[in-house]
Amino acid sequence: MENKLDKILKKILKVKNLKNLNTKNCKNWDSIAQMTIIMQIEENFKIQFTDKDIYNLNSIEKIKKFLKKKVKN
């Protein structure tokens, strides 16, 4: 799961290192990137996000934690 997610995030955000990345410290992580990330995760992991989820998932850590709860390997 993490490998797939890492590939999605690196491609969308155009970064090599995801450690501690969030909306505040990544210039490429704007609102369009956020929606692209959400759509790609929904498509690849077959899950749905609520509006609240989308707003709160503003870091790599939060996204990974959320997916671990939602996705059954």
Secondary structure in CASP SS format (residue, H / E / C, confidence):
PFRMAT SS
TARGET T0000
AUTHOR 0000-0000-0000
METHOD secondary structure of the structure
MODEL  1
M C 1.00
E H 1.00
N H 1.00
K H 1.00
L H 1.00
D H 1.00
K H 1.00
I H 1.00
L H 1.00
K H 1.00
K H 1.00
I H 1.00
L H 1.00
K C 1.00
V C 1.00
K C 1.00
N C 1.00
L C 1.00
K C 1.00
N C 1.00
L C 1.00
N E 1.00
T C 1.00
K C 1.00
N C 1.00
C C 1.00
K C 1.00
N C 1.00
W C 1.00
D C 1.00
S H 1.00
I H 1.00
A H 1.00
Q H 1.00
M H 1.00
T H 1.00
I H 1.00
I H 1.00
M H 1.00
Q H 1.00
I H 1.00
E H 1.00
E H 1.00
N H 1.00
F H 1.00
K C 1.00
I C 1.00
Q C 1.00
F C 1.00
T C 1.00
D H 1.00
K H 1.00
D H 1.00
I H 1.00
Y H 1.00
N H 1.00
L C 1.00
N C 1.00
S E 1.00
I H 1.00
E H 1.00
K H 1.00
I H 1.00
K H 1.00
K H 1.00
F H 1.00
L H 1.00
K H 1.00
K H 1.00
K H 1.00
V C 1.00
K C 1.00
N C 1.00
END
